[in-house]
């Protein structure tokens, strides 16, 4: 079965792995998914990641999920898609939504690449609102 929305599939795989308390999740790779993974790592939402390119046809991303050492709850509380294939959501730099009043982050696909909402405001660029995390 072909996946119609690969980014939604990526987010769902992470959510499902967290609900099942998995340590590592494997996801088919793409340039957009790599960018999102790097942002999640830089912002401290995941432990580490590895781009496995041994299979030239479909490389995969291995993501080590992060859990709170005391409560054993996942660090990512919520992960959701904003723009989807049926309804794309674009926003100017001034109108990018603040996720939980700036505590969460919105990932934006801009002309400067895939960046966080804070970087987009700083660079004064708008773009497609890909997803949110907190």
Secondary structure, DSSP 8 states (H G I E B T S, - for coil): ---S-HHHHHHHHHHHHHHTT-SEEEEE--HHHHHHHHHHHHTTSEEEEEEE-SSSSS-EEEEEE-B-TTT--BS---EEESSBTTB--EE-TTT---GGGGTSEEEEEETTEEEEHHHHHHHT--EEEEEEE-
